[in-house]
Amino acid sequence: MSEAAPDALSRAEWKVMKIVWRRGRAAARDVVAEAASANDWRPSTIKTLLKRLVDKGHLKATRVGNSFLYEPIEEPLPALQRAGDSLLEHAVEGLAGPLLVHLVKKSRLSGDELAELRALLDAKRGRGR
């Protein structure tokens, strides 16, 4: 039996997770410094967010002396895919296409990613190789 997916992330939690994902492993003081600088948040707010992310199953905390070291439990892609699935589940009928067009327009895609997307669209249309 597979483990349940972690709870969804709030906007503020995404910001903290991006810091930890980028660092791979981060001391609480480093997350606090970066998040406070980028978002004008108080240290207590950031520590609360870190605790919530541990409680929700997104981060693992290891005590090191009188501080904590945080590590992501999963890579960012599965979390983004769950968020995308949730977004599509909530899309009003007939608006999934325009939503996907919007996401593609807003994204910076590499040539390889564009080729993969074209192949997927062609296959979806029935013209795949």
DSSP file (Angstrom, degrees, kcal/mol; ACC not computed):
  #  RESIDUE AA STRUCTURE BP1 BP2  ACC     N-H-->O    O-->H-N    N-H-->O    O-->H-N    TCO  KAPPA ALPHA  PHI   PSI    X-CA   Y-CA   Z-CA
    1    1 A M              0   0    0      0, 0.0     2,-0.1     0, 0.0     0, 0.0   0.000 360.0 360.0 360.0 131.4    0.0    0.0    0.0
    2    2 A S        -     0   0    0      1,-0.1     2,-0.1     3,-0.0     3,-0.1  -0.451 360.0-104.5 -83.4 154.4    1.5    3.4   -1.0
    3    3 A E        -     0   0    0     -2,-0.1    -1,-0.1     1,-0.1     2,-0.1  -0.415  41.0-101.6 -72.8 151.2    1.8    6.3    1.4
    4    4 A A        -     0   0    0      1,-0.1    -1,-0.1    -2,-0.1     3,-0.1  -0.404  41.6-101.9 -69.8 149.5   -0.7    9.2    1.1
    5    5 A A        -     0   0    0      1,-0.1    -1,-0.1    -2,-0.1     3,-0.1  -0.388  45.1 -96.0 -68.1 149.4    0.6   12.3   -0.7
    6    6 A P        -     0   0    0      0, 0.0    51,-0.2     0, 0.0    -1,-0.1  -0.237  51.4 -86.1 -61.9 157.2    1.5   15.2    1.6
    7    7 A D        -     0   0    0     49,-1.0    49,-0.0     1,-0.1     0, 0.0  -0.225  57.1 -84.8 -61.1 154.8   -1.1   17.9    2.1
    8    8 A A        -     0   0    0      1,-0.1     2,-0.3    -3,-0.1    -1,-0.1  -0.188  45.9-116.0 -60.6 153.2   -1.3   20.7   -0.4
    9    9 A L        -     0   0    0     70,-0.1     2,-0.1    -3,-0.1    -1,-0.1  -0.710  17.2-135.0 -94.8 142.2    1.0   23.7    0.0
   10   10 A S     >  -     0   0    0     -2,-0.3     4,-2.2     1,-0.1     5,-0.2  -0.407  35.8 -99.6 -81.3 169.5   -0.1   27.2    0.7
   11   11 A R  H  > S+     0   0    0      1,-0.2     4,-1.5     2,-0.2    -1,-0.1   0.910 126.0  46.8 -57.8 -44.3    1.4   30.1   -1.2
   12   12 A A  H  > S+     0   0    0      1,-0.2     4,-1.7     2,-0.2    -1,-0.2   0.884 109.7  53.7 -67.0 -38.6    3.8   30.9    1.6
   13   13 A E  H  > S+     0   0    0      1,-0.2     4,-2.9     2,-0.2    -1,-0.2   0.874 104.0  56.0 -64.9 -36.9    4.7   27.3    2.0
   14   14 A W  H  X S+     0   0    0     -4,-2.2     4,-2.5     1,-0.2    -1,-0.2   0.915 105.4  52.8 -58.8 -42.2    5.7   27.1   -1.7
   15   15 A K  H  X S+     0   0    0     -4,-1.5     4,-1.2     1,-0.2    -1,-0.2   0.908 112.3  43.7 -61.9 -42.4    8.1   30.0   -1.1
   16   16 A V  H  X S+     0   0    0     -4,-1.7     4,-2.0     1,-0.2     3,-0.2   0.912 112.2  52.8 -69.2 -42.6    9.8   28.2    1.7
   17   17 A M  H  X S+     0   0    0     -4,-2.9     4,-3.4     1,-0.2     5,-0.3   0.891 104.0  56.9 -61.3 -39.1    9.9   24.9   -0.1
   18   18 A K  H  X S+     0   0    0     -4,-2.5     4,-2.2     1,-0.2    -1,-0.2   0.882 106.7  50.2 -59.9 -37.7   11.5   26.5   -3.1
   19   19 A I  H  X S+     0   0    0     -4,-1.2     4,-1.9    -3,-0.2    -1,-0.2   0.946 114.3  42.9 -63.8 -48.5   14.3   27.7   -0.8
   20   20 A V  H  X S+     0   0    0     -4,-2.0     4,-2.5     2,-0.2    -2,-0.2   0.908 114.0  50.8 -68.1 -41.5   14.8   24.2    0.6
   21   21 A W  H  < S+     0   0    0     -4,-3.4    -1,-0.2     1,-0.2    -2,-0.2   0.926 110.7  49.7 -59.6 -44.3   14.6   22.5   -2.8
   22   22 A R  H  < S+     0   0    0     -4,-2.2    -1,-0.2    -5,-0.3    -2,-0.2   0.883 117.9  39.2 -63.5 -38.3   17.1   24.8   -4.2
   23   23 A R  H  < S-     0   0    0     -4,-1.9     2,-0.7    -5,-0.2    -1,-0.2   0.756  92.5-147.2 -83.1 -25.6   19.6   24.2   -1.3
   24   24 A G  S  < S+     0   0    0     -4,-2.5     2,-0.3    -5,-0.2    -1,-0.1  -0.156  83.6  21.5  84.4 -41.9   18.9   20.5   -1.1
   25   25 A R  S    S-     0   0    0     -2,-0.7     2,-0.4    46,-0.2    46,-0.2  -0.943  79.7-173.2-153.7 135.1   19.4   20.7    2.7
   26   26 A A  E     -A   70   0A   0     44,-2.7    44,-3.3    -2,-0.3     2,-0.2  -0.992  23.6-128.3-143.8 135.3   19.2   23.9    4.7
   27   27 A A  E >>  -A   69   0A   0     -2,-0.4     4,-2.1    42,-0.2     3,-0.7  -0.506  33.7-117.1 -72.0 146.9   19.8   25.0    8.2
   28   28 A A  H 3> S+     0   0    0     40,-2.5     4,-2.9     1,-0.2     5,-0.2   0.897 115.2  55.5 -52.7 -43.8   16.9   26.8    9.8
   29   29 A R  H 3> S+     0   0    0     39,-0.2     4,-2.4     1,-0.2    -1,-0.2   0.850 107.3  49.6 -61.5 -34.5   18.9   30.0   10.1
   30   30 A D  H <> S+     0   0    0     -3,-0.7     4,-2.4     2,-0.2    -1,-0.2   0.899 112.4  46.2 -71.7 -40.6   19.7   30.0    6.3
   31   31 A V  H  X S+     0   0    0     -4,-2.1     4,-2.9     2,-0.2     5,-0.3   0.928 113.8  49.7 -65.0 -44.2   16.0   29.5    5.4
   32   32 A V  H  X S+     0   0    0     -4,-2.9     4,-2.5    -5,-0.2     5,-0.3   0.932 111.9  48.1 -60.2 -46.8   15.0   32.2    7.9
   33   33 A A  H  X S+     0   0    0     -4,-2.4     4,-1.9    -5,-0.2    -2,-0.2   0.930 116.7  41.5 -61.4 -46.9   17.6   34.6    6.5
   34   34 A E  H  X S+     0   0    0     -4,-2.4     4,-2.5     2,-0.2     5,-0.2   0.928 117.8  45.1 -69.3 -45.2   16.6   34.0    2.8
   35   35 A A  H  X S+     0   0    0     -4,-2.9     4,-2.1    -5,-0.2     6,-0.5   0.879 113.2  50.9 -68.0 -37.0   12.8   34.0    3.4
   36   36 A A  H  X S+     0   0    0     -4,-2.5     4,-1.8    -5,-0.3     5,-0.2   0.918 113.6  45.3 -65.1 -42.6   12.9   37.1    5.6
   37   37 A S  H  < S+     0   0    0     -4,-1.9    -2,-0.2    -5,-0.3    -1,-0.2   0.916 118.3  41.7 -66.5 -44.2   14.9   39.0    3.0
   38   38 A A  H  < S+     0   0    0     -4,-2.5    -2,-0.2     1,-0.2    -1,-0.2   0.795 131.1  22.3 -75.2 -29.0   12.8   37.9    0.0
   39   39 A N  H  < S-     0   0    0     -4,-2.1    -2,-0.2    -5,-0.2    -3,-0.2   0.435  94.9-120.5-122.9  -1.5    9.4   38.3    1.7
   40   40 A D     <  +     0   0    0     -4,-1.8     2,-0.3    -5,-0.2    -4,-0.2   0.903  60.2 154.7  58.1  42.5    9.8   40.7    4.6
   41   41 A W        -     0   0    0     -6,-0.5    -1,-0.2    -5,-0.2    -2,-0.1  -0.695  46.3-113.0 -99.2 153.5    8.6   38.0    7.0
   42   42 A R    >>  -     0   0    0     -2,-0.3     4,-1.8     1,-0.1     3,-0.6  -0.531  27.8-116.0 -78.1 150.0    9.5   37.7   10.7
   43   43 A P  H 3> S+     0   0    0      0, 0.0     4,-2.6     0, 0.0     5,-0.2   0.871 116.1  57.4 -54.5 -37.9   11.6   34.8   11.8
   44   44 A S  H 3> S+     0   0    0      1,-0.2     4,-1.9     2,-0.2     5,-0.1   0.872 104.7  51.7 -63.6 -35.1    8.8   33.4   13.9
   45   45 A T  H <> S+     0   0    0     -3,-0.6     4,-2.1     2,-0.2    -1,-0.2   0.918 111.3  46.7 -64.5 -44.1    6.6   33.3   10.8
   46   46 A I  H  X S+     0   0    0     -4,-1.8     4,-2.6     2,-0.2    -2,-0.2   0.893 111.0  51.4 -68.1 -40.3    9.2   31.3    8.9
   47   47 A K  H  X S+     0   0    0     -4,-2.6     4,-2.3     2,-0.2    -1,-0.2   0.879 109.5  51.2 -64.3 -36.9    9.8   28.9   11.7
   48   48 A T  H  X S+     0   0    0     -4,-1.9     4,-2.5    -5,-0.2    -2,-0.2   0.915 109.9  49.6 -63.9 -43.0    6.0   28.3   11.9
   49   49 A L  H  X S+     0   0    0     -4,-2.1     4,-2.4     2,-0.2    -2,-0.2   0.915 110.1  50.9 -62.6 -43.0    6.0   27.6    8.1
   50   50 A L  H  X S+     0   0    0     -4,-2.6     4,-1.8     2,-0.2    -1,-0.2   0.919 110.5  48.8 -60.3 -43.7    8.9   25.2    8.5
   51   51 A K  H  X S+     0   0    0     -4,-2.3     4,-2.8     1,-0.2    -2,-0.2   0.919 110.9  50.2 -63.1 -43.1    7.1   23.3   11.3
   52   52 A R  H  X S+     0   0    0     -4,-2.5     4,-2.4     1,-0.2    -1,-0.2   0.891 108.5  52.8 -61.5 -38.8    3.9   23.1    9.2
   53   53 A L  H  <>S+     0   0    0     -4,-2.4     5,-2.7     2,-0.2     6,-1.5   0.853 111.1  46.6 -67.6 -33.6    5.9   21.7    6.3
   54   54 A V  H ><5S+     0   0    0     -4,-1.8     3,-1.1     4,-0.2    -2,-0.2   0.936 113.1  49.1 -67.8 -47.4    7.3   19.0    8.6
   55   55 A D  H 3<5S+     0   0    0     -4,-2.8    -2,-0.2     1,-0.3    -1,-0.2   0.844 110.4  51.1 -61.4 -34.7    3.9   18.3   10.0
   56   56 A K  T 3<5S-     0   0    0     -4,-2.4   -49,-1.0    -5,-0.2    -1,-0.3   0.573 118.7-110.6 -80.5  -9.5    2.4   18.1    6.5
   57   57 A G  T < 5S+     0   0    0     -3,-1.1    -3,-0.2    -4,-0.4    -2,-0.1   0.679  89.0 109.8  90.7  18.1    5.1   15.6    5.4
   58   58 A H  S   <S+     0   0    0     -5,-2.7    15,-2.6    -6,-0.2    16,-0.5   0.766  76.9  36.8 -93.7 -29.8    7.0   17.9    3.0
   59   59 A L  E     -B   72   0A   0     -6,-1.5     2,-0.5    13,-0.2    -2,-0.2  -0.902  64.1-145.1-125.0 151.7   10.2   18.3    5.0
   60   60 A K  E     -B   71   0A   0     11,-3.0    11,-2.1    -2,-0.3     2,-0.5  -0.961  19.5-154.3-110.2 132.7   12.3   16.2    7.3
   61   61 A A  E     -B   70   0A   0     -2,-0.5     2,-0.5     9,-0.2     9,-0.2  -0.919   8.7-170.5-111.6 133.2   13.9   18.0   10.3
   62   62 A T  E     -B   69   0A   0      7,-2.4     7,-2.6    -2,-0.5     2,-0.3  -0.986  24.2-126.2-121.7 126.1   17.0   16.8   12.0
   63   63 A R  E     -B   68   0A   0     -2,-0.5     2,-0.4     5,-0.2     5,-0.3  -0.550  27.2-179.1 -72.8 129.8   18.1   18.4   15.2
   64   64 A V  E >   -B   67   0A   0      3,-2.4     3,-1.8    -2,-0.3     2,-0.3  -0.917  62.7 -54.3-130.2 102.6   21.7   19.7   15.0
   65   65 A G  T 3  S-     0   0    0     -2,-0.4    -2,-0.0     1,-0.3     0, 0.0  -0.507 120.7 -20.5  64.7-123.8   22.8   21.2   18.3
   66   66 A N  T 3  S+     0   0    0     -2,-0.3    -1,-0.3    -3,-0.1     2,-0.2   0.137 132.3  58.9-103.7  20.4   20.3   23.9   19.2
   67   67 A S  E <  S- B   0  64A   0     -3,-1.8    -3,-2.4    -5,-0.0     2,-0.3  -0.682  76.8-114.0-132.2-173.7   19.0   24.2   15.6
   68   68 A F  E     - B   0  63A   0     -5,-0.3   -40,-2.5    -2,-0.2     2,-0.5  -0.954   7.7-148.0-129.1 148.4   17.4   22.2   12.9
   69   69 A L  E     -AB  27  62A   0     -7,-2.6    -7,-2.4    -2,-0.3     2,-0.4  -0.971  21.7-152.7-112.0 128.5   18.5   21.0    9.4
   70   70 A Y  E     +AB  26  61A   0    -44,-3.3   -44,-2.7    -2,-0.5    -9,-0.2  -0.850  14.9 179.0-109.1 138.1   15.7   20.7    6.9
   71   71 A E  E     - B   0  60A   0    -11,-2.1   -11,-3.0    -2,-0.4   -46,-0.2  -0.994  32.3-112.6-132.9 140.3   15.6   18.4    3.9
   72   72 A P  E     - B   0  59A   0      0, 0.0   -13,-0.2     0, 0.0   -14,-0.1  -0.478  14.9-148.5 -69.2 143.0   12.8   17.9    1.4
   73   73 A I  S    S+     0   0    0    -15,-2.6     2,-0.3    -2,-0.1   -14,-0.1   0.775  80.5  19.6 -81.4 -28.3   11.1   14.5    1.5
   74   74 A E  S    S-     0   0    0    -16,-0.5    -1,-0.1     1,-0.0     0, 0.0  -0.912  88.3 -95.0-136.7 165.4   10.4   14.6   -2.2
   75   75 A E     >  -     0   0    0     -2,-0.3     4,-0.8     1,-0.1    -2,-0.1  -0.309  41.1-110.3 -71.3 162.1   11.6   16.3   -5.4
   76   76 A P  H  > S+     0   0    0      0, 0.0     4,-2.5     0, 0.0     5,-0.2   0.837 106.6  69.8 -67.3 -32.1    9.7   19.4   -6.6
   77   77 A L  H  > S+     0   0    0      1,-0.2     4,-2.9     2,-0.2     5,-0.2   0.910  97.0  48.9 -58.3 -47.4    8.2   17.8   -9.7
   78   78 A P  H  > S+     0   0    0      0, 0.0     4,-2.3     0, 0.0    -1,-0.2   0.894 112.7  49.5 -59.6 -36.7    5.7   15.4   -7.9
   79   79 A A  H  X S+     0   0    0     -4,-0.8     4,-2.0     2,-0.2    -2,-0.2   0.916 112.7  47.0 -66.3 -41.8    4.5   18.3   -5.7
   80   80 A L  H  X S+     0   0    0     -4,-2.5     4,-2.6     2,-0.2    -1,-0.2   0.887 110.3  53.0 -65.9 -38.6    4.1   20.5   -8.8
   81   81 A Q  H  X S+     0   0    0     -4,-2.9     4,-2.8    -5,-0.2    -2,-0.2   0.914 108.8  49.1 -64.1 -41.7    2.2   17.6  -10.6
   82   82 A R  H  X S+     0   0    0     -4,-2.3     4,-2.4     2,-0.2    -1,-0.2   0.909 111.5  49.7 -62.9 -40.4   -0.2   17.3   -7.7
   83   83 A A  H  X S+     0   0    0     -4,-2.0     4,-2.3     2,-0.2    -2,-0.2   0.909 112.0  48.4 -63.8 -40.9   -0.8   21.0   -7.7
   84   84 A G  H  X S+     0   0    0     -4,-2.6     4,-2.6     2,-0.2    -2,-0.2   0.906 110.3  51.0 -64.7 -42.1   -1.4   20.9  -11.5
   85   85 A D  H  X S+     0   0    0     -4,-2.8     4,-2.3     1,-0.2    -2,-0.2   0.921 111.2  48.5 -59.4 -43.8   -3.8   17.9  -11.1
   86   86 A S  H  X S+     0   0    0     -4,-2.4     4,-1.4     2,-0.2    -2,-0.2   0.906 110.2  51.5 -63.5 -41.9   -5.7   19.9   -8.4
   87   87 A L  H  X S+     0   0    0     -4,-2.3     4,-0.5     1,-0.2     3,-0.3   0.923 111.6  46.6 -61.1 -45.0   -5.9   22.9  -10.7
   88   88 A L  H >< S+     0   0    0     -4,-2.6     3,-0.8     1,-0.2    -1,-0.2   0.864 108.0  56.6 -67.3 -35.1   -7.3   20.9  -13.6
   89   89 A E  H 3< S+     0   0    0     -4,-2.3    -1,-0.2     1,-0.2    -2,-0.2   0.819 111.6  44.1 -63.2 -29.6   -9.8   19.2  -11.2
   90   90 A H  H 3< S+     0   0    0     -4,-1.4    -1,-0.2    -3,-0.3    -2,-0.2   0.481  86.3 119.0 -94.2  -3.6  -11.1   22.6  -10.3
   91   91 A A  S << S-     0   0    0     -3,-0.8     2,-0.2    -4,-0.5     5,-0.1  -0.397  71.6-113.9 -66.1 136.8  -11.1   24.0  -13.9
   92   92 A V    >   -     0   0    0      1,-0.1     3,-2.4    -2,-0.1     4,-0.2  -0.475  48.8 -84.4 -67.9 139.9  -14.6   25.1  -15.0
   93   93 A E  T 3  S+     0   0    0      1,-0.3    -1,-0.1    -2,-0.2    -3,-0.0  -0.157 116.8  19.8 -50.3 133.2  -15.7   22.9  -17.9
   94   94 A G  T 3  S+     0   0    0     -3,-0.1    -1,-0.3     1,-0.0    -2,-0.1   0.367 106.1  85.8  88.8  -4.6  -14.4   24.1  -21.2
   95   95 A L    <>  +     0   0    0     -3,-2.4     4,-2.0     2,-0.1     5,-0.1   0.405  57.4  89.6-110.2   2.6  -11.6   26.1  -19.7
   96   96 A A  H  > S+     0   0    0     -4,-0.2     4,-2.6     2,-0.2     5,-0.2   0.922  89.8  50.7 -63.8 -42.2   -8.9   23.4  -19.3
   97   97 A G  H  > S+     0   0    0      2,-0.2     4,-2.6     1,-0.2     5,-0.2   0.965 111.8  44.5 -60.6 -55.2   -7.6   24.2  -22.8
   98   98 A P  H  > S+     0   0    0      0, 0.0     4,-2.2     0, 0.0    -1,-0.2   0.852 112.9  54.1 -59.3 -32.4   -7.3   28.0  -22.3
   99   99 A L  H  X S+     0   0    0     -4,-2.0     4,-2.3     2,-0.2    -2,-0.2   0.936 109.5  46.5 -65.0 -45.9   -5.7   27.3  -18.9
  100  100 A L  H  X S+     0   0    0     -4,-2.6     4,-2.4     2,-0.2    -1,-0.2   0.887 110.8  52.8 -64.0 -39.1   -3.1   25.1  -20.5
  101  101 A V  H  X S+     0   0    0     -4,-2.6     4,-2.5     2,-0.2    -1,-0.2   0.926 109.3  49.9 -60.4 -44.7   -2.4   27.7  -23.2
  102  102 A H  H  X S+     0   0    0     -4,-2.2     4,-2.2     1,-0.2    -2,-0.2   0.920 110.3  49.7 -58.7 -46.0   -1.9   30.3  -20.5
  103  103 A L  H  X S+     0   0    0     -4,-2.3     4,-1.0     1,-0.2    -1,-0.2   0.894 111.2  49.0 -63.2 -40.3    0.5   28.1  -18.6
  104  104 A V  H >< S+     0   0    0     -4,-2.4     3,-0.6     1,-0.2    -1,-0.2   0.925 111.0  50.1 -65.3 -43.2    2.5   27.4  -21.8
  105  105 A K  H 3< S+     0   0    0     -4,-2.5    -2,-0.2     1,-0.2    -1,-0.2   0.876 113.4  46.1 -61.2 -37.7    2.7   31.1  -22.6
  106  106 A K  H 3< S+     0   0    0     -4,-2.2    -1,-0.2    -5,-0.2    -2,-0.2   0.637 100.5  88.5 -80.3 -14.7    3.9   31.9  -19.0
  107  107 A S  S << S-     0   0    0     -4,-1.0     2,-0.8    -3,-0.6    -3,-0.0  -0.536  71.5-136.8 -89.8 149.8    6.5   29.1  -19.0
  108  108 A R        -     0   0    0     -2,-0.2     2,-0.4     0, 0.0    -3,-0.1  -0.907  35.1-174.9-100.4 104.3   10.1   29.3  -20.2
  109  109 A L        -     0   0    0     -2,-0.8     2,-0.0    -5,-0.2    -5,-0.0  -0.825  19.0-130.8-107.5 139.6   10.4   26.0  -22.1
  110  110 A S     >  -     0   0    0     -2,-0.4     4,-2.5     1,-0.1     5,-0.2  -0.270  32.8-102.8 -74.8 169.4   13.6   24.5  -23.6
  111  111 A G  H  > S+     0   0    0      1,-0.2     4,-2.3     2,-0.2     5,-0.2   0.901 124.4  50.3 -59.8 -41.9   13.7   23.3  -27.2
  112  112 A D  H  > S+     0   0    0      2,-0.2     4,-2.4     1,-0.2    -1,-0.2   0.896 110.4  49.3 -64.2 -40.4   13.5   19.7  -25.9
  113  113 A E  H  > S+     0   0    0      2,-0.2     4,-2.4     1,-0.2    -2,-0.2   0.898 110.9  49.9 -66.9 -39.6   10.5   20.5  -23.7
  114  114 A L  H  X S+     0   0    0     -4,-2.5     4,-2.8     2,-0.2    -2,-0.2   0.904 110.4  50.3 -64.0 -40.8    8.7   22.2  -26.6
  115  115 A A  H  X S+     0   0    0     -4,-2.3     4,-2.5     2,-0.2    -2,-0.2   0.915 111.0  48.8 -63.1 -42.6    9.4   19.1  -28.8
  116  116 A E  H  X S+     0   0    0     -4,-2.4     4,-2.3     2,-0.2    -2,-0.2   0.904 112.0  49.0 -63.5 -40.7    8.1   16.8  -26.1
  117  117 A L  H  X S+     0   0    0     -4,-2.4     4,-2.6     2,-0.2    -2,-0.2   0.914 110.8  50.1 -65.2 -43.2    5.0   19.0  -25.8
  118  118 A R  H  X S+     0   0    0     -4,-2.8     4,-2.8     2,-0.2    -2,-0.2   0.924 111.3  49.1 -59.7 -44.6    4.4   19.0  -29.6
  119  119 A A  H  X S+     0   0    0     -4,-2.5     4,-2.5     1,-0.2    -2,-0.2   0.906 111.5  49.4 -62.7 -41.4    4.7   15.2  -29.7
  120  120 A L  H  X S+     0   0    0     -4,-2.3     4,-2.4     2,-0.2    -1,-0.2   0.919 112.4  47.2 -63.6 -44.0    2.3   14.9  -26.9
  121  121 A L  H  X S+     0   0    0     -4,-2.6     4,-2.0     2,-0.2    -2,-0.2   0.904 112.3  49.8 -65.4 -41.1   -0.2   17.2  -28.6
  122  122 A D  H  X>S+     0   0    0     -4,-2.8     5,-3.0     2,-0.2     4,-0.9   0.920 112.4  47.3 -62.8 -43.3    0.2   15.4  -31.9
  123  123 A A  H  <5S+     0   0    0     -4,-2.5     3,-0.5     4,-0.3     5,-0.2   0.893 110.7  52.2 -64.5 -39.8   -0.4   12.0  -30.2
  124  124 A K  H  <5S+     0   0    0     -4,-2.4    -1,-0.2     1,-0.3    -2,-0.2   0.866 110.3  48.7 -63.4 -36.2   -3.4   13.5  -28.3
  125  125 A R  H  <5S-     0   0    0     -4,-2.0    -1,-0.3    -5,-0.2    -2,-0.2   0.648 121.4-110.9 -77.9 -16.4   -4.8   14.6  -31.7
  126  126 A G  T  <5S+     0   0    0     -4,-0.9    -3,-0.2    -3,-0.5    -2,-0.1   0.563  93.8 104.3  97.3   9.5   -4.1   11.2  -33.2
  127  127 A R      < +     0   0    0     -5,-3.0    -4,-0.3    -6,-0.2    -5,-0.1   0.203  46.5 130.6-106.8  14.7   -1.3   12.2  -35.5
  128  128 A G              0   0    0     -6,-0.7    -8,-0.1    -5,-0.2    -9,-0.0  -0.221 360.0 360.0 -67.2 159.8    1.5   10.8  -33.4
  129  129 A R              0   0    0    -10,-0.1    -1,-0.1     0, 0.0   -10,-0.0   0.475 360.0 360.0 -75.9 360.0    4.1    8.6  -35.0
